[in-house]
Amino acid sequence: MRTGVSGLKVVAQVRAAVPEQSGDGFEVAPRPDGTTAIWLLDAVGHGEQARAERQQITQLLKSDPNWASLDPEQALSRADELLAADGKDGSMAFVQVDPAREKISVALAGGIPFPMILRGDSGALETIEPGGLFVGYGYADIQHDVVQTDFRPGDRLVLFSDGITEARDQSDTLFTLEGVSRTLQGSSSAPPEQILDRLMHASLNHAGRELPEDDTTVIVVEFPVQGSFSPPT
């Protein structure tokens, strides 16, 4: 997937452990206020059951009349409430990007790994580390952590599911966030498509597999330098 929304460039790829049966899913939703919401959902397990669960959860969330206007903390709290009432649970990331203010807000729930930002000006790699419980357990009165940080032209957010970090090699060693960091170092000037491919292939190569053992998603969000990107027509 490649799209231009609200001044951003978003590229994403899902690779299922069982072809056509991914429990991972994501949405990119531009909003009337100029912000863009991006959420990543990881249903439990993989295969047909996980795919069906992911589709049901997605429909459940999008059926809520207020879903399209919620901020990251509100979204995870509402997801927890809706899924608990329906007997479902899962992991989720909710990101809100505000290009006008040059800010990004990130909230995580469950097993979604910490995302990273590649800084366009310095080349630095920063990890965003909000804490978060799984959605669907009915945690009334528990507020989900939200990390807000600068997101300036030239920066890239790299968001991924645990299929990346939990890839195992033959000695049962996980790829981990350290593997992600090693892969992304020095990639601050690379196109988003190349960043996505590097990370996806590094994880698969670590495991020595053509298909991942667990459903795997990578999303790269770029805040292009003015004039460097024209949305597809």
DADA-V668961 format. One record per backbone hydrogen bond with DSSP energy under -0.5 kcal/mol. NH is the residue of the N-H (numbers start at 0). CO is the residue of the C=O. If there is no record, write none. Layout:
nh/co
NH/CO
NH/CO
//
This chain:
nh/co
2/9
4/7
7/4
8/221
9/2
10/219
11/0
12/217
14/215
18/16
20/17
24/40
26/38
28/36
30/34
33/30
35/96
36/28
37/94
38/26
39/92
40/24
41/90
42/22
43/88
46/20
50/46
51/47
52/48
53/49
54/50
55/51
56/52
57/53
58/54
59/55
60/56
61/57
62/58
63/60
66/63
68/65
69/66
74/70
75/71
76/72
77/73
78/74
79/75
80/76
81/77
82/78
83/79
84/80
85/81
86/83
87/82
89/134
90/41
91/108
92/39
93/106
94/37
95/104
96/35
97/102
98/96
101/97
102/97
103/148
104/95
105/146
106/93
108/91
109/131
111/108
115/157
116/125
117/155
118/116
118/123
122/118
125/116
125/123
127/114
128/126
134/89
136/133
139/137
141/138
142/140
144/130
146/105
147/145
148/103
150/101
153/222
154/151
155/117
156/220
157/115
158/156
158/218
160/216
163/160
164/160
165/161
166/163
168/172
171/168
174/166
175/164
178/174
179/175
180/176
181/177
182/178
183/179
184/180
186/183
189/186
193/190
194/190
195/191
196/192
197/193
198/194
199/195
200/196
201/197
202/198
203/199
204/200
205/201
206/202
207/203
208/203
215/14
217/12
218/158
219/10
220/156
221/8
221/219
222/154
223/221
227/224
//
